[in-house]
Amino acid sequence: MTTTLFLVRHGETVWHRENRYAGVSDVALTPGGHEQADRLGRWAEKAALDAVWCSPRSRARMTAAPAAAALGLALRVDNDLREVDFGTAEGRTLAELDPATVAAFRADPVLGAFPEGEDPRAAAARAVAALERITARHPGGRVLVVAHNTLLRLVLCSVLQIPLSSYRAAFPQVRNCALTELRHDGGSAALLAYNVPLPD
């Protein structure tokens, strides 16, 4: 049976406006990020969801919590939904990195991934496995999954059979708390909507 997954990037964080890489760091939501989470909760209340899953990072938990509360559901956490570890880029902007590192990353963000960071191929594999587990637990259901910008772009490329090295070009950005709708049956996937703003 096909499961409908609503993939959502967490709300805006204090590093968002400076475009700092936040992977393993636990970065707080801004007041605007909390408002986005509340709007997600109001949307979820009417969306007939069967489950709410999220990354273990606090920014994802805080974004998903209003939705779970609105539905009276337990918030479920899967560690494999965590963001990519950006290694030497963690907490920094591209402008603060060595130019050679930035050039390699821009040329191929997979083969030129940041030093000491997680291999994007491994991150994609663990995240796809997480979605497969979620799909298996909720066959035919409707599930909200709150995760992260880079991880979600890697996932979309993986399940839609787009080369991982194209993730920054194919999906330039997953907007905070926008809805991306994916139909998933554990073996194939179809993208029905991408970056749809939440209703006011």
GULOLO-890678 format. One record per atom (N, C-alpha, C): x, y, z. Coordinates in steps of 0.1 Angstrom, whole numbers, padded with zeros to 4 digits, always signed. Each point is the difference from the previous one (the first is absolute). Example, Ala and Ser with C-alpha at 12.3 -4.5 7.8 and 13.67 -1.06 7.14 Angstrom:
2
+0132-0057+0078;-0009+0012+0000;+0009+0012+0000;-0004+0011-0007;+0009+0011+0000;-0008+0011+0008;
REM end
This chain:
200
+0008-0012+0000;-0008+0012+0000;+0009+0013+0000;-0005+0010-0006;+0007+0012-0001;-0002+0009+0012;+0011+0005+0006;-0001+0009+0011;+0003+0014-0005;-0007+0010+0005;+0002+0014-0003;+0009+0006+0011;+0011+0005-0004;+0010+0006+0009;+0000+0015-0003;-0002+0008+0011;+0001+0015-0001;+0014+0003+0006;+0010+0003-0009;+0013+0003+0005;+0001+0015+0003;+0005+0004+0011;+0001+0014+0004;+0013+0003+0007;+0006+0011-0005;+0012+0005+0007;-0004+0007+0013;+0007-0001+0010;-0003+0007+0013;-0001+0015-0002;-0005+0006+0010;-0002+0015+0000;+0013+0007+0000;-0001+0013-0003;+0012+0009-0001;+0008+0000+0014;+0013-0001-0002;+0009+0000+0012;+0008+0013+0001;+0007+0001+0011;+0008+0013+0002;+0012+0000-0010;+0004-0011-0006;+0011+0000-0010;-0005+0002-0014;-0013-0001-0002;-0006+0000-0013;+0003+0012-0008;-0002+0012+0005;+0002+0012-0007;+0015+0003-0004;+0009-0006+0007;+0014+0002-0003;+0005-0012-0009;-0009-0009-0003;+0003-0012-0008;+0012-0008+0005;+0000-0002+0013;+0010-0008+0006;-0004-0015-0001;+0009-0009-0002;-0003-0014-0001;-0002-0005+0014;-0012-0006+0002;-0004-0006+0012;-0003-0015-0002;+0009-0009+0004;-0002-0014-0002;-0002-0006+0014;+0011-0003+0007;+0000-0007+0013;-0004+0010+0011;+0001+0013-0003;-0002+0010+0011;-0015+0001+0003;-0003+0002+0013;-0014+0002+0003;-0002+0015+0001;-0007+0005-0011;-0002+0015-0001;-0014+0003+0003;-0003+0011+0007;-0013+0003+0004;-0008+0006-0011;-0013-0001+0001;-0009+0006-0009;-0001+0015+0003;-0002+0009-0010;-0003+0014+0002;-0015+0001+0004;-0004+0012+0005;-0015+0002+0002;-0008-0003-0013;+0006+0004-0011;-0007-0004-0013;-0001-0015-0002;+0011-0007+0004;+0000-0015-0001;-0011-0006+0008;-0002+0006+0012;-0011-0006+0009;-0013+0003-0006;-0002+0012-0007;-0013+0003-0006;-0002-0010-0012;+0011-0003-0007;-0002-0010-0011;-0004-0013+0005;+0006-0004+0012;-0004-0013+0006;-0015+0000+0004;-0004+0011+0005;-0014+0001+0004;-0010-0001-0012;+0005+0007-0011;-0008-0001-0013;-0001-0015-0005;+0012-0007+0001;+0000-0014-0003;-0010-0008+0008;+0000+0003+0013;-0010-0006+0009;-0014+0002-0005;-0003+0012-0003;-0014+0003-0005;-0003-0007-0013;+0010-0001-0009;-0002-0007-0012;-0003-0015+0003;+0009-0006+0009;-0001-0014+0003;-0014-0004+0006;-0005+0009+0008;-0013-0002+0006;-0011-0004-0010;+0001+0005-0012;-0010-0002-0011;+0005-0010-0010;+0012-0005+0001;+0006-0008-0011;-0002-0015+0001;-0008-0005+0010;-0002-0014+0002;+0012-0009+0000;+0010+0004+0008;+0012-0007+0001;-0001-0012+0010;+0008-0010-0003;+0001-0012+0008;+0011+0000+0009;+0011+0008-0003;+0012-0001+0009;+0008+0013-0003;+0008+0003+0010;+0010+0011-0002;+0014-0005+0004;+0009+0001-0009;+0014-0004+0002;+0009+0011-0001;+0012+0000+0006;+0009+0011-0001;+0014-0005+0003;+0010+0009-0004;+0014-0001+0004;+0001+0002+0015;+0011-0006+0006;+0003+0002+0014;+0005+0015+0004;+0004+0008-0010;+0004+0013+0003;-0011+0009+0006;+0003+0008+0009;-0010+0008+0008;-0008+0008-0010;+0006+0006-0010;-0007+0009-0009;-0011-0008-0008;+0003-0013-0003;-0011-0008-0006;-0010-0004+0009;+0004-0004+0012;-0010-0004+0011;-0010+0012+0003;+0006+0012+0002;-0008+0011+0003;-0010+0004-0011;+0005-0003-0013;-0009+0003-0011;-0011-0010-0001;+0003-0012+0003;-0010-0011-0002;-0010-0001+0012;+0004+0005+0012;-0008-0002+0012;-0014+0006-0001;-0002+0012-0005;-0014+0005-0001;-0009-0009-0009;+0006-0006-0010;-0008-0008-0009;-0005-0013+0008;+0010-0006+0007;-0003-0012+0007;-0011+0003+0011;+0002+0012+0007;-0009+0003+0011;-0014+0003-0006;-0001+0007-0011;-0013+0003-0006;-0007-0013-0004;+0007-0010-0003;-0007-0013-0004;-0001-0010+0011;+0006+0003+0012;+0000-0009+0011;+0008-0012-0002;+0011+0002-0008;+0009-0012-0004;+0013+0002+0007;+0006-0012+0003;+0014+0001+0005;+0009+0004-0011;+0010+0008+0004;+0010+0005-0010;+0011-0011-0001;+0002-0006-0012;+0009-0011-0001;+0013+0006-0006;+0011-0005+0005;+0013+0005-0004;+0008-0012-0007;+0006+0003-0011;+0009-0009-0007;+0014+0006-0001;+0010-0005+0006;+0013+0006+0000;+0006+0001-0015;-0005-0008-0009;+0006+0000-0013;-0006+0012-0008;-0009+0008+0006;-0006+0012-0007;+0009+0012+0004;+0010-0002+0008;+0009+0012+0004;+0006+0006-0013;+0004+0012+0002;+0007+0007-0011;+0014-0005-0003;+0005+0002-0012;+0014-0004-0003;+0010+0007+0009;+0010-0007+0003;+0011+0006+0008;+0009+0008-0010;+0001+0013+0002;+0008+0008-0010;+0015+0002+0003;+0005-0008+0010;+0014+0000+0003;+0005+0014+0002;+0011+0004-0007;+0006+0013+0002;-0008+0012-0003;-0012-0002-0007;-0009+0011-0004;-0010+0002+0011;-0001-0008+0010;-0010+0001+0011;+0001+0014+0007;-0011+0007+0000;-0001+0013+0007;+0007+0011-0008;+0004-0003-0013;+0006+0011-0008;-0008+0002-0012;+0003+0011-0007;-0005+0003-0013;+0010-0003-0011;-0004-0001-0012;+0009-0003-0011;+0011+0011-0001;-0003+0012+0003;+0009+0011+0000;+0011-0002+0010;-0002-0007+0011;+0010-0002+0010;+0009-0013-0002;-0003-0007-0011;+0008-0012-0002;+0011+0002-0010;+0009-0009-0001;+0012+0001-0009;-0006+0000-0014;+0004+0009-0009;-0005+0001-0014;+0001-0013-0007;+0011-0008+0002;+0001-0013-0007;-0010-0010+0004;-0004+0000+0013;-0010-0008+0005;-0014+0003-0006;-0002+0013-0001;-0013+0005-0006;-0001-0003-0014;+0011+0001-0008;+0000-0002-0014;-0003-0015-0003;+0006-0009+0008;-0002-0014-0001;-0014-0004+0003;-0006+0006+0010;-0014-0002+0004;-0009+0004-0011;+0002+0012-0005;-0009+0005-0010;+0001-0008-0013;+0012-0005-0003;+0001-0008-0012;-0007-0013+0001;+0001-0006+0012;-0007-0013+0002;-0002-0002+0015;-0012+0003+0005;-0002+0000+0015;+0000-0013+0006;+0001-0011-0008;+0001-0013+0005;+0015-0004+0001;+0007+0000-0012;+0014-0004+0000;+0008+0011+0007;-0005+0012+0000;+0007+0011+0006;-0006+0005+0014;-0006-0010+0006;-0006+0003+0013;+0010+0005+0010;-0005+0008+0010;+0009+0007+0010;+0009-0010+0007;+0012+0003+0002;+0010-0008+0008;-0006-0004+0014;+0003-0012+0004;-0004-0005+0013;-0015-0001+0002;-0007+0002-0011;-0015-0002+0001;-0005-0013-0004;-0013-0002+0000;-0006-0013-0004;-0001-0001-0015;+0003-0011-0005;-0002-0003-0015;-0014+0002-0003;-0004+0009-0009;-0014+0002-0004;-0007-0013-0005;+0008-0009-0006;-0006-0013-0004;-0005-0008+0012;+0008+0000+0010;-0004-0007+0012;-0012+0006+0007;+0000+0014+0000;-0011+0007+0006;-0013-0003-0008;+0001+0000-0013;-0012-0003-0008;-0005-0014+0002;+0009-0010+0001;-0004-0014+0003;-0007-0001+0013;+0005+0006+0010;-0006-0002+0013;-0014+0007+0001;-0001+0011-0007;-0013+0007+0000;-0010-0007-0009;+0004-0006-0011;-0009-0008-0008;-0005-0012+0008;+0009-0006+0007;-0004-0011+0009;-0010+0004+0010;+0002+0012+0006;-0010+0005+0010;-0014+0001-0007;+0000+0006-0012;-0013+0001-0006;-0006-0013-0004;+0008-0010-0003;-0005-0013-0003;-0006-0006+0012;+0006+0002+0012;-0005-0006+0012;-0013+0007+0004;-0001+0013-0002;-0012+0008+0003;-0011-0005-0009;+0003-0001-0013;-0010-0005-0010;-0006-0014+0004;+0009-0009+0005;-0004-0013+0003;-0009+0000+0013;+0003+0010+0009;-0008+0000+0012;-0014+0007-0002;-0001+0007-0011;-0013+0007-0002;-0004-0002-0014;-0003-0013-0004;-0004-0003-0014;-0013+0007-0003;-0001+0008-0011;-0012+0006-0004;-0003+0013+0008;+0009+0003+0009;-0002+0012+0009;+0004+0013-0005;-0001+0010+0008;+0004+0014-0003;+0009+0004+0012;+0013+0003-0003;+0010+0002+0011;+0007+0013-0003;+0002+0008+0011;+0008+0012+0000;+0014-0004+0004;+0010+0004-0007;+0014-0003+0003;+0008+0013+0000;+0005+0004+0012;+0007+0013+0001;+0015-0003+0001;+0008+0006-0009;+0014-0003+0000;+0007+0013-0005;+0010-0001-0009;+0009+0010-0002;+0003+0003-0015;+0005+0012-0003;+0002+0005-0014;+0008-0010-0009;+0013-0002+0004;+0008-0008-0008;-0004-0015-0001;-0004-0005+0012;-0004-0014+0000;-0012-0002-0009;-0010+0009+0001;-0012-0002-0008;+0003+0001-0015;+0009+0008-0004;+0004+0001-0014;+0007-0012-0005;+0008-0006+0009;+0007-0013-0004;-0011-0011-0001;-0009+0000+0009;-0011-0010+0000;-0008+0001-0013;-0004+0012-0004;-0008+0002-0012;+0008-0005-0012;+0013+0003-0001;+0008-0005-0011;+0001-0015+0000;+0001-0006+0011;+0002-0014+0001;-0013-0008-0004;-0011+0004+0005;-0013-0007-0003;-0005+0003-0014;+0004+0012-0006;-0004+0003-0013;+0010-0003-0011;+0011-0007+0005;+0010-0004-0010;+0007+0011-0007;+0003+0011+0007;+0007+0011-0004;+0014-0001+0006;+0011+0002-0008;+0014-0001+0006;+0001+0008+0012;+0006-0005+0010;+0002+0007+0013;+0008+0013-0002;+0009-0001-0009;+0009+0012-0002;-0008+0012-0005;-0012-0002-0004;-0009+0010-0006;-0009+0006+0011;+0001-0004+0012;-0010+0004+0010;-0002+0015+0002;+0011+0007-0001;+0000+0015+0002;-0007+0007-0012;+0002-0006-0012;-0005+0006-0012;-0015-0004-0002;-0003-0013+0002;-0013-0005-0002;-0010+0006+0011;+0005+0001+0012;-0009+0005+0011;+0008+0011+0007;+0000+0012-0005;+0009+0011+0006;-0003+0002+0015;-0012-0002+0004;-0003+0003+0014;-0013-0007+0004;+0000-0005+0012;-0013-0004+0006;-0003+0011+0010;-0011+0007-0003;-0004+0011+0009;-0004-0005+0014;+0002+0008+0010;-0004-0003+0013;-0015-0002+0001;-0004-0012+0005;-0014-0003+0002;-0009+0000-0012;+0006-0001-0012;-0008-0002-0012;-0003-0015-0002;-0010-0003-0007;-0004-0014-0002;+0005-0006-0013;+0006-0011+0001;+0004-0008-0011;-0007-0014+0001;-0008-0003-0009;-0009-0012+0000;+0006-0011-0008;+0002-0012+0006;+0006-0011-0007;-0008-0012+0002;-0003-0007-0011;-0007-0013+0001;+0011-0011+0000;-0001-0009+0009;+0011-0010+0002;-0006-0013+0003;+0005-0011-0007;-0005-0013+0003;+0011-0009+0005;+0012+0005+0003;+0011-0008+0004;+0009-0004-0011;-0005+0000-0013;+0008-0003-0011;+0002+0011-0010;-0010+0008-0001;+0000+0012-0009;-0007+0012+0007;+0003+0011-0006;-0006+0013+0005;-0004+0009-0011;-0010+0008+0003;-0004+0011-0009;-0002+0013+0008;+0006+0010-0006;-0001+0014+0006;-0012+0007-0005;-0009+0003+0009;-0013+0006-0003;+0000+0015+0002;+0009+0005+0009;+0000+0014+0003;+0014+0003+0006;+0005+0012-0002;+0013+0004+0005;+0000+0015+0005;+0004+0002+0013;+0001+0013+0005;-0013+0008+0000;-0011-0006+0003;-0013+0007+0000;-0001+0007+0014;-0002+0013-0001;-0002+0008+0013;-0012-0005+0008;+0002+0001+0013;-0011-0003+0009;-0011+0011-0002;-0013-0004+0001;-0010+0010+0000;+0000+0009+0012;-0004+0013-0002;+0000+0009+0012;-0011-0003+0010;
REM end
